[in-house]
Amino acid sequence: MSDGALILIVALVGWLVVVGSAFASYRLGWSKILQIALIWVAIFVGLFVIADFFGATLPN
């Protein structure tokens, strides 16, 4: 694993901690958190499906 990949992983974990603490500050119940998480997953999956349908690719 390169140093750049390690830094990226640490940064992503840090963002997950920030997002988790933001959810905790709202004191939502587990069911509401799960509902919000599933909605976001559905949004991202939908965007990936639409991008794949139109043949979008990442630049090299």
N, C-alpha and C positions, 0 to 999 in steps of 0.2 A: 504494500500500500504506500503510495507516495505521500509526501507531506501535504500537498494540496488537497488530497482526498481526506486526510485526517482532519484538516482544518474545516473542510466542508461538513463532515460528520459532526464535529463539535459545535459548529454554528447551527446546524439543524436541530441538534438536541437542545441548544440554548433557546432557539425560537419555540420549540415545543414546551419548554418550561415557562416561557413568557405567556404563551397562549393558555396553558393550563392554569397559571396563576390568575389570568384574567377571568377565566370561567369560574374559578373558585371565589373570586371577589363578588360575583353576582349571586352566589349561594343558590345555584339552581339545583334541582333534584337530579338524580342519575338518569331518570327517564327523559327529562328535558335535554340534558347534555347529549344523550344517545340520539335523540331525535334531531338535534342540530347537527351532530356529527354525520348522521346518515344523509341529511339533506345536502351537506357539503360534499360528501362522497358522490352522491347522485349528480350534483352539478359538474364535478370534475370528470366523472365517467362520461357524462353526456357530452361535454366539450371534447373529450378525446375521441369519442365515437364520431362526432360531427367532423372533427379535423381529419380523422382517418377516412371518412366517407368522401371528403373532397380531395384526398390525396396529399394533405399537408405533410411536409417532412422538415426535420431540423437541419439547418445548414451545417456543413462539415467544416 
